[in-house]
């Protein structure tokens, strides 16, 4: 199976541009890897789970939620502490702290079997979007998941940003 993975966050997008980016990339399956599937602020209300799923269904894009790929509260807290120490606003973060990266790899990715995703996706999938909220891929765990899929399955990865 030849699959392409795109990664996308919501910050920086307006609603129509977000869905247009998915369509232009040819996404057929949208994989939400957030723990909490809501986003604060009215400008990003379209990315709250129920609204998001409704709009994706209208576009003919399948929605999956993979909670097993979401960072735990404790891992997220490590990043928050690093952001605070570095005086970096969450929405302005350009990269993940090494403490977060190491914890995520050890606690989440070490237990993630890419074949489980392949099995769930099925043979018809061609383009999968890995979704979380951060604008910059390097500032989000979705880049770590994409890296693992690329390394272990040879899937092509493209990061889409507004």
C-alpha positions, 0 to 999 in steps of 0.5 A: 500500500502506497500511502502519503501522510500529511500533517496539519495543525489548526492555528493560523488557518481560517476555516475555509482555508483549512478544509481547502488545504485538506482537499488540495492535498487529496486527504481521504482519511483524517486522523485526529491525534489530540487528547482533548478534541476542542480548541479554545477561541471562536476563530477555531471552533470549526476544529472542535470535534463534532463540528470538525467531524460533520464538515469532514463527512460533508467533504467525504473525508473519513474521521478517525480518533487515535487517542493512543497517539495523544501525549499524556497530561504528564507529557504535555505538562513537561512541555508547558514547563519548558515553555514557561521556563523559556518564556514561549507562548504555546501558540508561538512555539517553534519546536518541541522541547527535548524532554517532551520528545524523549518522553513521547517517544518512550511512553507513546511511540515505543508502544505504537505499532504502525501496523495497527494504523494500517489495519484500521485504515484499510486498503483503500486509503491513499492520503492520511492527515495527522492532525493536532493544533500547533501551527509548526510541525516541529512544535507538535507531536504529529511530526514525531508520529509522521517520522515513525510512519516514514521510517517504519513503513516508508510512507511519504510525509508532507507537512502543510502549514498556513 
